[in-house]
Amino acid sequence: MPDLSRRDFLKHSAVGLASTVIPLNAMESSNPILGSGEHRYECIHDWIKPPRWMKFGDTHGVAQDSAGNIYVAHTVGEGSASKNAICVYSSDGKFLQSWGEQFVGGAHGLDIRSEGGAEFIYHCDVNHRKVVKTRLDGQVVWEISEVKASDKYSKGEAFVPTNVAFHPNGDFYVGDGYGSSWIHRFDKEGNYKSTFGGRGSDKGQVDSPHGLWLDDRGTEPFLVVADRSNRRLQYFSLDGHHVKFVKDGIRLPCHFSIRKGVMLIPDLESTVTLLDPDNKVIAHLGDGHPTNLRGRPASEFKAGKFIHPHDAMFLANGDILVAEWVPQGRVTLLRKLPS
């Protein structure tokens, strides 16, 4: 073999490495690395951005459909040329389209469910105080703007839904997180079935049930509620009876996502928490507590530190997407790294 100079060796090596799965620029990334062991992530702030004619408002909700497309719900920033509150991106973060002017100022909870071979989005609008079911293109299927059948609002109490969760039989639950702290159950057509919860701190009571999720990691599924103002998770049977509390490592939980036995919790008190199947803390990712940066210019934000995570989800490939409650919006990708 002919002798190779160091320069030639590096040149030929670079050509070979360029064809491998991990690109050189990822190996040289200056982005912060969060977590450890099996739960290491490259933190890429503003991985998703609004198109040039739009200004994000508070980024409240994220969801992903079966094709890999990502949906972001935001309140629409002041002075934005577009009032569309729902933005759609490809799986690699490229903007595709936007819609949803009817949600401006109130776009909040955002969840996607497959029903009968089609996918639907369940929106919770905290400004217009309603739950709206749409197709993936924004076509409205039905709306729920009041829950008279529950007899819980006879004195004019507020109904301000924040998020939904799904029962295995197709029913869904709505958390009245910014209203009167009830949890309502409906069938998939939006017909009322039952109510439980109510404001308080005792067993079975909640205070700001901001997020809900079906925890099916064990032998029996339960409804887990982000009982945010009580600074805890509360587990209920599927018919609404108290089961247990989880408090260790919980601050101000907002919502949930579950993948391969790990529960992901965006926590408004400046961190993203991972829990194992026994609900023991695996990691607090990007812990920025305490923070006073809400309302400050983005130039003051700290790389690798969250301000107010409001929603987060595991993407189909195992990455994590985090939307934060900051007035200009911020959507961060936590790219999963090899352990």
VEXVEX-461888 format. One line per field, with one value per residue (C-alpha): chain; y, z, x. Coordinates in pm, 1 decimal. Layout:
% VEXVEX-461888
chaine	[A|...]
Y	[Y|...]
Z	[Z|...]
X	[X|...]
% end
This chain:
% VEXVEX-461888
chaine	[A|A|A|A|A|A|A|A|A|A|A|A|A|A|A|A|A|A|A|A|A|A|A|A|A|A|A|A|A|A|A|A|A|A|A|A|A|A|A|A|A|A|A|A|A|A|A|A|A|A|A|A|A|A|A|A|A|A|A|A|A|A|A|A|A|A|A|A|A|A|A|A|A|A|A|A|A|A|A|A|A|A|A|A|A|A|A|A|A|A|A|A|A|A|A|A|A|A|A|A|A|A|A|A|A|A|A|A|A|A|A|A|A|A|A|A|A|A|A|A|A|A|A|A|A|A|A|A|A|A|A|A|A|A|A|A|A|A|A|A|A|A|A|A|A|A|A|A|A|A|A|A|A|A|A|A|A|A|A|A|A|A|A|A|A|A|A|A|A|A|A|A|A|A|A|A|A|A|A|A|A|A|A|A|A|A|A|A|A|A|A|A|A|A|A|A|A|A|A|A|A|A|A|A|A|A|A|A|A|A|A|A|A|A|A|A|A|A|A|A|A|A|A|A|A|A|A|A|A|A|A|A|A|A|A|A|A|A|A|A|A|A|A|A|A|A|A|A|A|A|A|A|A|A|A|A|A|A|A|A|A|A|A|A|A|A|A|A|A|A|A|A|A|A|A|A|A|A|A|A|A|A|A|A|A|A|A|A|A|A|A|A|A|A|A|A|A|A|A|A|A|A|A|A|A|A|A|A|A|A|A|A|A|A|A|A|A|A|A|A|A|A|A|A|A|A|A|A|A|A|A|A|A|A|A|A|A|A|A]
Y	[0.0|346.0|564.8|816.4|1153.6|1255.0|1506.8|1243.7|997.4|1248.7|1339.3|976.1|909.6|1204.4|1064.7|733.0|891.6|1106.0|791.0|662.2|705.7|976.7|1293.9|1478.0|1793.7|1597.2|1468.0|1824.4|1976.7|2247.2|2186.7|2092.4|1723.0|1643.3|1328.6|1025.3|655.1|530.5|872.1|1112.2|1382.4|1656.8|1974.5|2173.0|2483.5|2637.6|2322.6|2412.8|2776.2|2969.6|3063.2|3412.8|3563.0|3436.3|3505.5|3232.6|3313.2|3085.5|2739.4|2519.8|2182.3|1933.4|1613.8|1377.5|1184.9|837.5|984.8|1152.4|1506.3|1730.9|1971.5|2274.6|2472.8|2832.5|3142.0|3362.1|3643.0|4011.1|4157.9|3821.9|3848.2|3508.7|3426.5|3051.2|2885.4|2535.4|2481.2|2154.6|2035.8|1734.8|1479.6|1661.3|1997.1|2160.9|2383.2|2238.2|2440.0|2622.2|2665.8|2725.4|3095.8|2998.9|2900.0|3227.1|3328.9|2999.5|2704.6|2483.2|2103.2|1906.1|1528.0|1297.7|974.4|713.0|616.0|379.5|411.8|793.5|1030.8|1317.4|1604.7|1690.4|2058.6|2231.5|2607.2|2797.1|3133.0|3022.5|2760.5|2459.1|2120.4|2083.9|1766.0|1818.8|1617.9|1656.9|1938.7|2136.1|2040.2|2053.6|1736.4|1863.6|2111.3|2100.7|2443.4|2357.9|2058.2|2130.2|1763.6|1736.1|1977.1|2112.0|2456.1|2556.3|2871.9|2990.4|2833.8|2847.3|2558.3|2601.2|2270.1|2221.7|1864.8|1530.9|1162.6|852.9|549.4|214.8|184.1|512.8|740.8|1043.2|1248.5|1628.4|1808.9|2140.0|2259.2|2635.3|2628.8|2442.1|2144.0|1877.4|1583.2|1491.4|1173.0|1165.2|907.5|955.9|1141.1|1399.8|1280.7|1339.2|1034.1|1124.4|1364.5|1322.9|1522.0|1877.0|2135.4|2032.9|1851.8|1538.1|1195.7|1211.5|1592.3|1789.1|2148.0|2238.7|1895.4|2039.7|1717.8|1361.6|1034.8|664.9|488.2|134.9|34.1|-211.7|-503.2|-266.7|70.1|383.6|747.1|959.8|1328.5|1616.2|1761.6|2070.6|2316.0|2031.6|1959.3|1588.7|1318.8|1151.4|811.1|721.7|403.1|436.8|501.5|790.5|652.3|759.9|505.5|678.3|989.0|1030.5|1324.6|1248.7|1451.4|1628.2|2007.7|2158.3|1877.3|1976.3|1667.6|1326.9|1099.6|733.7|524.6|186.8|203.6|558.7|839.5|1188.0|1488.2|1849.9|2036.6|2407.9|2457.0|2453.5|2088.3|1780.5|1473.3|1107.1|841.2|466.1|210.1|240.1|621.0|674.0|966.8|867.3|1222.5|1588.4|1710.4|2072.5|2176.6|2557.3|2615.5|2879.8|3103.4|3455.2|3450.1|3438.4|3763.5|3828.1|3843.4|3508.5|3632.2|3591.7|3228.6|2978.9|2694.8|2358.1|2511.1|2509.6|2799.4|2668.3|2334.3|2318.2|2014.5|1745.2|1418.3|1125.5|1136.1|810.2|773.6|819.4|1186.4|1428.0|1748.3|2019.3|2324.5|2604.4|2860.5|3172.7|3466.4|3429.4|3050.4|2795.9|2438.4|2229.8|1894.1|1656.3|1424.8|1078.9|980.6|631.9|516.7]
Z	[0.0|-79.5|213.5|310.3|461.3|772.0|561.4|302.2|574.0|734.7|396.7|309.2|660.5|631.5|309.1|480.9|787.4|574.5|462.9|815.7|1006.5|1240.9|1051.9|1146.4|1239.2|1497.9|1650.9|1664.7|1794.5|2058.1|2177.5|2545.0|2629.7|2891.2|3098.2|3128.7|3046.3|2844.5|2868.7|2700.2|2470.5|2253.5|2336.8|2023.8|2114.1|1849.7|1639.5|1525.5|1431.6|1298.4|928.1|853.6|829.8|1172.7|1533.3|1786.2|2103.4|2406.0|2267.0|2453.7|2287.3|2062.2|1889.9|1612.9|1362.1|1221.7|916.7|1148.0|1099.9|1405.8|1520.8|1741.2|1917.2|2005.8|2107.6|1817.6|1896.8|1890.8|1542.7|1365.3|1000.5|1034.9|1299.5|1246.6|1584.9|1460.2|1270.3|1099.1|1043.7|884.7|1102.4|1036.9|1152.0|818.6|809.3|598.9|664.8|926.6|1007.9|1304.2|1324.8|1549.0|1820.2|1828.4|2186.2|2331.4|2160.4|2447.4|2473.3|2155.8|2124.0|1823.2|1823.7|1556.9|1525.9|1263.1|1036.5|1048.1|1277.2|1467.6|1676.0|2011.8|2090.0|2423.5|2379.7|2707.4|2560.2|2395.6|2668.7|2456.2|2336.4|1959.0|1758.7|1409.1|1126.9|1060.4|815.1|1071.2|955.9|1265.0|1364.2|1685.7|1972.3|2345.3|2503.1|2821.3|3039.4|3158.8|3204.1|3485.1|3715.2|3828.9|3670.8|3791.3|3956.3|3653.5|3743.2|3467.4|3228.1|3094.1|2952.3|2931.2|2808.2|2728.0|2778.7|2618.3|2768.8|2598.6|2481.0|2286.4|2555.5|2654.7|2968.2|2983.6|3258.4|3351.5|3450.6|3444.0|3546.5|3834.2|3849.9|3748.6|3528.6|3279.6|3079.0|2732.0|2460.9|2129.2|1987.2|2261.8|2468.9|2842.4|3070.6|3417.2|3635.9|3922.9|4097.4|4199.1|4366.0|4684.6|4820.0|4967.6|4802.3|4485.7|4472.4|4237.1|4194.4|3831.9|3662.4|3383.5|3202.6|3189.1|3041.8|3034.1|3220.1|3081.6|3189.6|3451.3|3450.8|3498.7|3323.9|3530.7|3456.6|3578.6|3634.6|3653.0|3972.2|3917.4|4192.7|4445.1|4313.4|4261.5|4027.8|4121.9|3993.4|3938.0|3832.5|3489.8|3654.6|3858.1|4200.8|4377.4|4368.9|4483.9|4479.5|4337.9|4485.7|4486.0|4219.7|4113.1|4110.4|3881.2|3637.4|3314.7|3098.4|3002.0|2734.2|2771.1|2566.9|2646.5|3014.7|3068.2|3159.9|3037.6|3233.6|3124.2|3454.0|3455.5|3727.4|3469.5|3399.5|3201.8|3423.5|3330.7|3557.8|3546.6|3561.2|3941.9|3909.7|4045.5|3896.3|3623.6|3539.9|3553.1|3207.3|3150.9|3506.1|3497.9|3834.3|3965.6|3667.3|3611.5|3233.4|3124.9|2941.9|2890.2|2545.9|2400.8|2400.9|2780.0|2769.3|2885.7|2658.6|2801.5|3064.8|3041.1|3153.2|3165.9|2988.1|2919.3|2695.0|2582.6|2396.3|2279.8|1903.3|1710.7|1686.8|2061.8|2051.6|2282.2|2174.6|2436.8|2403.9|2657.5|2809.5|2709.3|2522.7|2209.6|2214.7|2217.9|2087.7|2174.4|2035.4|2269.7|2023.6|2167.5|2178.3|2196.6|2553.2]
X	[0.0|130.8|216.9|-52.0|22.0|-175.9|-368.5|-461.4|-557.6|-792.9|-940.2|-1015.5|-1146.4|-1384.2|-1527.1|-1593.9|-1749.1|-1979.2|-2159.1|-2221.6|-2547.3|-2415.0|-2313.7|-1996.8|-2184.6|-2387.4|-2063.5|-1933.4|-2258.2|-2229.4|-2585.8|-2618.2|-2646.5|-2912.0|-2958.2|-2734.3|-2706.9|-3003.4|-3166.5|-2924.8|-3057.0|-2912.8|-3107.9|-3201.7|-3399.6|-3629.6|-3607.6|-3957.2|-4010.6|-4308.1|-4307.3|-4178.6|-4529.6|-4632.7|-4540.8|-4590.6|-4775.3|-4751.0|-4679.9|-4925.2|-4976.2|-4798.2|-4915.6|-4800.9|-5010.8|-4944.5|-4769.1|-4516.0|-4645.9|-4622.2|-4894.6|-4827.0|-5101.5|-5012.3|-5204.9|-5073.0|-4831.5|-4913.8|-4864.3|-4865.6|-4974.3|-5142.6|-5402.1|-5379.7|-5331.6|-5244.3|-4918.4|-4827.4|-4469.0|-4305.6|-4129.1|-3799.6|-3937.4|-4021.7|-4331.0|-4614.6|-4929.7|-5136.4|-5505.0|-5733.7|-5814.7|-6106.3|-5857.4|-5661.7|-5588.5|-5704.0|-5531.1|-5421.5|-5458.9|-5393.4|-5429.8|-5471.2|-5670.8|-5735.7|-6102.5|-6239.7|-5939.0|-5929.3|-5742.0|-5896.9|-5761.7|-5916.3|-5857.6|-5910.2|-5960.0|-5921.9|-6022.8|-6347.3|-6402.4|-6476.0|-6355.5|-6347.5|-6298.1|-6156.9|-6011.4|-5639.5|-5712.5|-5912.8|-6263.2|-6485.1|-6671.3|-6834.0|-6788.8|-6860.7|-6894.9|-7085.7|-7164.8|-7518.2|-7601.3|-7347.3|-7539.0|-7201.0|-7238.1|-7584.3|-7449.8|-7256.8|-6921.8|-6663.7|-6596.3|-6241.9|-6110.9|-5736.3|-5664.4|-5826.5|-5742.4|-5888.9|-6060.6|-5981.4|-6344.0|-6334.0|-6476.9|-6272.4|-6216.0|-6190.5|-6003.3|-6168.8|-5825.3|-5874.8|-6239.1|-6401.4|-6160.8|-6411.8|-6321.3|-6594.5|-6636.9|-6797.6|-6847.0|-6665.9|-6966.7|-6936.9|-7232.8|-7198.6|-7164.5|-7031.7|-6831.0|-6584.6|-6311.4|-6392.9|-6172.8|-5995.8|-5691.5|-5846.7|-5850.2|-6057.3|-6041.7|-5818.1|-5708.0|-5638.0|-5651.9|-5441.9|-5349.3|-5477.8|-5348.8|-5428.2|-5147.3|-5151.9|-4802.1|-4928.5|-5168.3|-5463.6|-5505.1|-5566.6|-5640.8|-5350.7|-5421.0|-5174.2|-5323.0|-5116.3|-5207.3|-5185.8|-4834.0|-4896.7|-5017.7|-5343.3|-5447.2|-5812.0|-5987.3|-6144.2|-6481.6|-6342.4|-6249.0|-5929.3|-5645.8|-5327.0|-5107.8|-4757.1|-4568.1|-4194.0|-4016.3|-4337.6|-4361.1|-4627.6|-4714.3|-4887.5|-4945.2|-4805.4|-4667.4|-4568.4|-4323.8|-4168.1|-4255.7|-4128.4|-4366.0|-4275.5|-4406.1|-4364.9|-4344.3|-4425.2|-4165.2|-3887.2|-3810.2|-3907.9|-3937.2|-3900.2|-4055.7|-3995.6|-4282.2|-4284.5|-4310.4|-3960.2|-3769.7|-3526.1|-3422.7|-3514.7|-3410.1|-3305.3|-3389.0|-3395.4|-3561.2|-3581.4|-3645.4|-3773.1|-3737.8|-4101.3|-4164.1|-3793.2|-3626.1|-3524.0|-3163.9|-3170.4|-3284.1|-3022.6|-2917.7|-3012.8|-3242.4|-3619.5|-3834.7|-4192.9|-4253.9|-4627.0|-4657.9|-4415.5|-4438.0|-4233.0|-4209.0|-4239.1|-3859.5|-3801.7|-3703.7|-3887.6|-4061.4|-4121.7|-4349.6|-4304.1|-4536.4|-4345.2|-4506.5|-4293.0|-4320.4|-4041.1|-4044.2|-3738.4|-3629.3|-3451.6|-3279.6|-3222.1|-2854.6|-2705.9|-2641.6]
% end
